[in-house]
Amino acid sequence: MGLLDAIWHLLNFLLAPIGLGLIAASLCKLAWWGALRTVRWSRLALAAAGAAVLIQIIFLVWLGRDGRMSTYATQVVGVALALWWAAFGPRR
């Protein structure tokens, strides 16, 4: 595998969790626009995408392969918890 192939594999590995985090942060900001007026979108997006990427890496190491449904289900729960913490947690 060449360098370009390795870069494409890494980008494809990270694109789904980062996309999930960005979309979830946008929808969260849109749904609770009044309550989240003081919370920056970048903070929500960083928390959500970071949680999704972390879960993706943990499940890759634990299960030995990517793309399992348990990984995606855990990402949804992890992103929801990260968004809740970033939006309504004690350090809001």
N, C-alpha and C positions, 0 to 999 in steps of 0.2 A: 504494500500500500504506500502510495506516494504522499507527499505533504498535502497536496490539494485534496486528495481523497480523505485524508484524516481531518482536514478542516471541514469538509462537507459532512462527514459523519458527526463531528462535534456540533455543528450548526443544526443538523437535523435532530440530534439528541436533545438539544436545548430549546428548540423552537416551540415545541408543544407546551412545556411548562411556562415559558416566558409569555407566550401568547395567552394562555389561560389566566395568568396573573394580570396581564394588562387589560384583558376584556373584563375580568371580574372586578378590578378596581374601577374601571369606567362605569360599569353597571351599578356598583355600590355608590359611587359618587352621584350618579344620576338618580337613583332610587331614594336616597336620603340626602338630597341636596340642601335642605334646610338645616338638618342636624350636623352635616359635615361641611358647613360653610367655612369653618376655620381650619379644617384639615386639608393639607395639600394633596393633590392627586398623586404627585410623585412619591409621597410617603406611603400611600396605599398601594401603589403599583410595586414599589420596591419590596414591601412586606409580602404581598401576595406572590409575586414572581420568585422571590427568594425562598419562600416556603415550598413552592411547587418544584423548583430546581433541587432543593435539598431532599425532598421526598423522592424525586426521580433518581438521584444518585444513590440514596440509601437503599431503595428497592432494587436498583441494578446490582449493587454489591451483594445484597441479601439473597435475591432470587437468581442471580446469574444471567439474567437477560432482560431486555427492555420490551415494553409494550404489553405488559400483563394488565388485565382489567383491575386487579387489586391495586396496582400502582395508580391507575387513573382515579379510582374511587377514593383512595387515600389522599390523592392530590386535591380533589374537590373538597374534602373535609378539612384538610390542612390549610387550603387557601381561605376557606370560610372562617376558620379560627384566626388566621393571621389578619384578615381584614377586620374582624370583630375587635381584635386586640389593638390594631393600629387606629381604628376609627373611634372606638368607644372605651378603650382601656384606660388605665389610671394615668398614663403619661400623655393623654390627648392634649 
